[in-house]
Amino acid sequence: MIKTEQLERIQKDEGFIAALDQSGGSTPKALQLYGISEDQYKNDEQMFNLIHDMRTRIITSPSFDQSHILGAILFEQTMERHISGVPTAEFLWNSKKVIPFLKVDKGLKDSENGVRLMKNIPDLHKTLRKASEFGIFGTKMRSVIDEDNALGIDKIVNQQFEIGKTILEAGLTPIIEPEVTINIDKKSEAEDYLHKSLTRNLNGLNSKQKVLLKLTLPEKENLYQDLVKHPNVLRIVALSGGYSLSEANKRLSQNFGMIASFSRALTQSLFIHQSAEEFNSALKQTVSSIAEASKT
């Protein structure tokens, strides 16, 4: 029953997905932007405690509510930890009606053919079983396109869908994320070919295999509008990709049917030194602007 309710909510309701899945490599930068420098913690354990405190502050804020937030993407350690004495995914759904997703990729390989494929994901089946036990609805995995290179783009999309099918078989819903780097030459051409590769792979799914796509905001408005309506696509969400919040919201509002799944743009106005009132007010303003841009 919960899965059915979550499926209907992710497919139909207004709002966006909050990306709270910074992992080991990106955690120091996320903490630094929040106002915690690397000399303020001694080891990984302290670092991960601090990032969990930050995420807990966001999730428990009254500004982080179901009217604006559809889902949240978690790092595996966040899934395994608690908020207010309750496992994070359980807290998200039971207290906020926010659908929990889990980041499952293990980072990127070195660049080849203009792209960075995902590293192998050891023990994926074990991770997916654990995710199901924790009440996770879906997963997210990221790879990166740095050039307009047809061979590389096909390799990225094929890898995403191959792993995506394994995730579907485990009863979870994958977010397919082939990110296009925002400052590359021929970004528009790379996106045109990505569109073709995505379409080809989507058309190869059966009627029961439903996915989400997480894509860089494109140069051509409504480039992915036909995929918004594709029978195998539950939702297309947009990553901010390094754009400022205002630029990301502007581009998002110009793309019909796409909703946000922002990370850095979501948290850029949040700082550890803020009072509860200041923090909640800043988060409310950001969340409201992203939700509004997601309505088009």
C-alpha positions in Angstrom: 0.0 0.0 0.0 2.8 2.4 0.9 4.6 1.7 -2.4 1.3 2.4 -4.4 0.8 5.6 -2.5 4.4 6.7 -3.1 4.1 5.8 -6.8 1.0 7.9 -7.3 2.5 10.8 -5.4 5.8 10.8 -7.4 3.9 10.6 -10.6 1.1 13.2 -10.0 1.8 15.6 -7.2 3.4 19.0 -7.3 6.8 19.7 -5.7 10.4 18.6 -6.3 13.0 16.1 -5.1 15.6 17.3 -2.6 19.1 15.9 -3.3 20.7 15.4 0.1 23.1 12.7 -1.1 26.6 14.2 -0.8 28.9 11.2 -0.2 32.5 10.9 1.0 34.2 12.8 -1.8 31.7 15.7 -1.9 31.0 16.0 1.9 34.0 18.3 2.8 32.8 20.9 0.1 29.2 20.7 1.3 30.3 21.3 4.9 32.5 24.2 3.8 29.7 25.9 2.0 27.6 25.4 5.2 30.3 27.1 7.2 32.3 24.2 8.6 35.9 24.1 7.5 38.0 20.9 7.3 40.1 21.9 10.4 36.9 21.6 12.5 36.8 17.8 12.3 39.5 15.3 12.8 38.4 12.2 10.9 35.7 10.7 8.7 33.5 9.8 11.6 33.3 13.4 12.8 32.8 14.6 9.2 29.8 12.3 8.7 28.3 13.2 12.0 28.4 16.8 11.0 26.8 16.3 7.6 24.1 14.2 9.2 23.4 17.0 11.7 23.1 19.4 8.7 20.7 17.0 6.9 18.7 16.5 10.1 18.3 20.2 10.5 17.0 20.5 6.9 14.7 17.5 7.1 13.2 18.5 10.5 12.7 22.1 9.5 9.0 23.1 9.2 10.0 24.6 5.8 10.8 21.1 4.5 7.2 20.0 4.0 5.2 17.8 1.8 3.5 20.7 0.0 6.8 21.5 -1.7 9.0 18.4 -1.3 8.0 15.2 -3.1 11.1 13.1 -2.4 14.6 13.2 -0.9 17.8 11.4 -2.2 19.9 10.0 0.6 23.5 8.8 1.0 23.7 5.3 2.3 25.0 6.4 5.7 22.1 8.8 6.0 19.7 5.9 5.3 21.4 3.9 8.1 21.2 6.7 10.6 18.2 8.0 12.6 16.3 11.3 12.8 14.4 11.9 16.1 15.1 8.3 17.0 13.6 6.9 13.8 15.4 5.6 10.7 15.8 8.4 8.2 13.6 6.9 5.4 10.9 6.0 7.8 10.9 9.5 9.3 10.7 11.1 5.9 7.7 9.2 4.8 5.8 8.9 8.1 6.4 12.4 9.3 6.7 14.4 6.1 5.2 12.2 3.3 8.5 12.7 1.5 9.5 9.7 -0.7 13.0 8.3 0.2 15.5 7.5 -2.6 19.0 6.1 -2.2 22.2 7.0 -4.0 23.7 3.7 -5.1 26.6 4.6 -7.4 30.2 4.4 -6.1 31.6 7.4 -8.1 33.1 7.8 -11.5 35.7 6.2 -13.7 38.4 8.3 -15.4 37.3 10.0 -18.6 37.1 8.0 -21.8 35.3 8.9 -25.0 34.4 12.2 -23.5 32.4 10.7 -20.6 32.9 9.4 -17.1 31.1 6.1 -16.6 30.1 4.8 -13.2 32.5 2.7 -11.4 31.5 -0.9 -10.7 28.9 -1.2 -7.9 30.0 -4.1 -5.7 27.3 -5.8 -3.7 24.6 -4.0 -5.6 22.0 -6.7 -4.9 22.9 -6.6 -1.2 22.5 -2.8 -1.1 19.1 -3.0 -2.9 17.9 -5.6 -0.4 19.0 -3.4 2.5 17.3 -0.4 0.8 14.0 -2.3 0.6 14.3 -3.2 4.3 14.8 0.4 5.2 11.7 1.5 3.2 13.5 3.1 0.3 11.2 3.7 -2.8 13.9 4.2 -5.5 17.6 4.8 -6.3 19.8 7.3 -8.0 23.0 6.8 -9.9 25.1 9.5 -11.7 27.5 9.5 -14.6 28.8 12.5 -16.5 29.0 13.6 -20.1 31.9 16.1 -20.8 31.9 16.1 -24.6 29.6 15.8 -27.6 30.7 12.2 -28.3 28.1 9.8 -29.6 30.1 6.7 -28.6 30.6 7.9 -25.1 27.0 9.1 -24.6 25.7 5.7 -25.8 28.0 3.9 -23.3 26.8 6.1 -20.5 23.1 5.7 -21.3 23.4 1.9 -21.9 25.2 1.5 -18.6 22.5 3.5 -16.7 19.7 1.4 -18.2 21.5 -1.9 -17.7 21.9 -1.2 -14.0 18.4 0.4 -13.9 16.9 -2.9 -15.0 18.6 -4.7 -12.1 17.1 -2.1 -9.7 13.7 -2.6 -11.2 14.0 -6.4 -10.7 14.7 -5.7 -7.0 11.4 -3.8 -6.7 12.8 -0.3 -6.6 12.5 2.6 -9.0 15.7 3.9 -10.6 16.5 7.6 -11.2 18.6 7.5 -14.4 21.1 10.4 -14.3 23.4 11.0 -17.2 24.6 14.6 -16.3 25.8 16.9 -19.0 28.5 19.3 -17.7 27.1 22.8 -18.0 30.2 24.6 -19.4 31.2 22.2 -22.2 31.6 23.1 -25.8 28.7 21.9 -28.0 26.5 21.3 -24.9 23.4 21.6 -27.1 24.6 19.0 -29.6 25.5 16.6 -26.8 22.0 17.0 -25.4 20.5 16.4 -28.8 22.3 13.1 -29.0 21.6 12.2 -25.4 17.9 12.7 -26.2 18.1 10.2 -29.0 20.0 7.7 -26.8 17.5 8.0 -24.0 14.6 7.5 -26.3 16.1 4.4 -27.8 16.7 2.9 -24.4 13.3 3.9 -23.1 11.6 2.3 -26.1 13.4 -1.0 -25.2 11.7 -1.2 -21.8 8.5 -3.3 -21.2 5.3 -1.7 -20.1 5.9 -2.4 -16.4 9.4 -0.9 -16.3 9.0 2.7 -15.1 12.0 5.1 -14.4 12.7 8.7 -13.5 15.2 10.7 -15.6 17.5 13.2 -13.9 18.9 15.6 -16.5 20.9 18.8 -16.8 18.7 21.7 -17.7 19.0 21.9 -21.5 20.1 24.7 -23.9 17.0 24.1 -26.0 13.8 24.8 -24.2 11.5 21.7 -23.9 14.1 19.4 -25.5 12.8 16.6 -23.3 9.1 17.4 -23.5 8.3 14.2 -25.5 10.0 12.1 -22.9 7.9 13.7 -20.1 5.0 12.0 -21.8 6.8 8.7 -22.5 4.9 5.8 -21.0 8.0 4.4 -19.3 8.9 7.8 -17.6 7.3 8.6 -14.2 8.9 12.0 -14.0 11.8 14.0 -15.4 13.7 15.9 -12.7 16.4 18.5 -13.3 19.8 18.8 -11.6 21.1 22.3 -11.0 24.6 21.3 -12.2 26.4 24.3 -10.8 24.0 26.9 -12.0 23.0 29.5 -9.4 19.6 29.1 -7.8 18.2 32.0 -9.8 19.6 30.7 -13.1 18.5 27.1 -12.4 15.0 28.2 -11.5 14.8 30.4 -14.7 15.8 27.5 -16.9 13.5 25.0 -15.1 10.5 27.3 -15.5 11.1 27.3 -19.3 11.0 23.5 -19.5 7.4 22.1 -19.4 6.9 19.1 -17.2 10.3 19.0 -15.6 10.6 19.4 -11.8 13.7 20.1 -9.8 16.1 17.8 -8.0 18.6 20.3 -6.8 21.5 19.8 -4.4 23.9 22.8 -4.1 21.2 25.2 -5.2 18.9 23.9 -2.5 21.4 24.5 0.3 23.3 27.6 -0.9 21.6 30.0 1.6 21.9 27.7 4.6 24.7 28.2 7.2 25.5 26.6 10.5 25.6 30.0 12.4 22.0 30.9 11.5 19.4 30.9 14.2 16.5 28.5 13.9 14.4 31.4 12.6 17.0 32.5 10.1 17.6 29.0 8.9 13.9 28.1 8.5 13.2 31.4 6.7 16.1 30.9 4.3 15.1 27.3 3.6 11.4 28.4 3.1 12.4 31.0 0.6 14.6 28.6 -1.4 12.1 25.7 -1.3 9.2 28.0 -2.3 11.1 29.4 -5.3 12.2 25.9 -6.5 8.6 24.5 -6.1 7.2 27.4 -8.1 9.7 26.9 -10.9 8.8 23.2 -10.9 5.1 24.0 -11.6 5.4 24.7 -15.3 
